């Protein structure tokens, strides 16, 4: 039994940020703002923030096939260090997670190796090739929480419509990657003056809206539960708003990189800033930050994508896209808090509560009976990020060498401390 006292409780459901205490027993939260039970181990939080553990939706782990980039153990340690207590893994592995056998294997490996909870999404089509849908029903039975082909957009609209219809019949959640593949294929930047000056192959921001419009049309046709993994442009927001106003079962996410960085951060072809979709204009960044504040965009995620040095130390056009972010998600989010763009409860609504609600998980809230997955952190603690000290096997972070604020002091999963000094 644990009793956290002198804490600053961040409650994303009540959107409150207030002093209080919290009691944990049997892996569950059993009371808030009560007295310490007899025999409980008392933890003085020293006025630091205590919040639900982050649920990071869209993490790439390299097992199977790319274990040299990230293993379940290294991803789990990185997650715990970043205050992430549940990570939702993507199916873009080698082979893809497209059969019950592969899903069972990765589920077992994750449970053995990682100190945090790991749930898996499964591929929507076999091999993520966009030609034939997977056995969605069997994969759901084995534990898939959602279905996606990741950044492989299903270009054949008829195949996608059939898959969405089948998913709807089973109540399955489908995660889309809103991009028009014809416009965005082979590009590495967003169309504009900066890309032109740098000579980078670019796709217009409108490619995202075109892809989203198509997906939302199919959602209206089929009635499927749908989540857009990343909405990063102002041009896509009106379509998302209309879909929600019309009663479609639609949610959307955005990566922390698109909330805190813009296209100018690429500078002189810095490949650690090459992402998919590419970084956008400052106007787009401000628009999506406002959309998170308003609740139009529901989820903030890391979109953790480990790449080895060989795939990043290349000319910008040839370099692999993606960045690691399990350990930088929380301090990067603190930039939004310190800038006054989002409060801590608003941030945790998007980092924990909304992902839990959408995926049907019991975590993500401070309430009696909820799992005691918690993060204790200091939002003001400054530090200089050294990528060599990250737990991730890959070190491709755009924040290397930058001054950041926000330190995780301890992380708890089911009431058991999995990171931090002994309290």
Secondary structure, DSSP 8 states (H G I E B T S, - for coil): -EEEEEEEEEETTTTEEEEEEEEEETTEEEEES----TT-EEEE-TT-EEEE-EEEEEE---TTT-TTT--HHHHHHHHHHTTEEEEEE-S-SSS-S-SHHHHHHHHHHHHHH-SSEEEE-B-SBGGG-SSSB--HHHHHHHT---B--TTS----HHHHHHHHHHHHHHT-EEEE----HHHHTT--EESSHHHHHHT--EE-THHHHHHHHHHHHHHHHH--EEEES----HHHHHHHHHHHHTT--EEEEEEHHHHH--GGGGTTT-GGG--SS----HHHHHHHHHHHHHTSS-EEE--B----HHHHSS-TTTS---B--TTTHHHHHHHHHHTTSS-HHHHHIIIIIHHHHHHT-S-S--STTSB--EEEEEEEEEEE--GGG-SSS----TTTT-EEEEEEEEEEETTEEEEES--
